[in-house]
Amino acid sequence: MKKIALAVTALCLSISGVAAADDPIAVRKAIMQANAASAGLAGAMMKGELEYNPAIAKAAILTLSASAKSFGEFFPEGSGDGDTTAAPAIWDDAEGFQAALDKYISDTAAAVEASGKDGPADLAAFQAAIGPVFGNCKSCHENFRVQNN
């Protein structure tokens, strides 16, 4: 199961990289969909809706980490127009956006490290590892995403 989850994650991210040259908005959306799927699995385990599984927890953390390392490449100047919720603040406050990305990279790297080879040992360890990552996601969405109500 763990190998399948990691293979699917790698495949999704590699497909996203191929499309990057043509449409950075589409790639951003694909990365965010992978993040949303990982966050959904993590949330379900944390709420007790899904039995805790260290391999699934590790796959979620690895997906978030992979996106953190690649996400910033898909915000070239001029890609704020079109079907996107990327806020103008991304380009108006490029240093602030880069700082948020750097924190996301750091938070996900720490979660990968904390989760060890086989994933966090238990739900409490998973919550401790993933908590800062989710806090970072929330902060970035509040500051660099157009909110559609």
C-alpha positions, 0 to 999 in steps of 0.5 A, a space after each residue: 500500500 505504501 509503495 502504491 501511494 508513493 508511486 501515485 504521488 510521484 506520478 501526479 507531481 511528474 505529470 504536473 511538471 510536464 504541463 508547467 511549460 504551457 500553463 502555470 495556472 493549471 499546474 498550480 491547481 493540480 498541485 493544490 488538488 494534490 495538497 487538498 487530497 493529502 490534507 483530506 486524508 490527514 484530516 480524516 485520520 485526525 478526526 477519527 473518520 479514517 483509521 490512523 495508518 502510518 503509511 498513509 500519513 507518510 504519503 500525505 506528508 511526502 506529497 505536501 513536501 514535494 509540492 512545497 519544493 515545486 510550488 513557487 516555480 509556477 507563479 511567473 510574472 503575468 500569471 495572475 490573470 485568468 482562472 486563478 485565485 492567486 492574489 495580486 499580493 504574490 507579485 506585489 509582495 514577492 519577498 513576503 510570498 517567498 518567505 511564506 514559501 520558505 516556511 512551507 518548505 521548512 515546515 514540510 521538511 521538518 514533518 518528513 524528518 519527524 515522520 521517519 522511514 515508516 511514517 509517524 508511529 501514532 496519531 499524536 506523532 502525526 498531529 505534531 508533525 503535520 500541525 505546523 504544515 497546516 498552520 502554514 497553509 492557512 496563513 498563506 491562503 489568508 495572505 496570498 489567495 483571493 477568497 471567493 465567498 
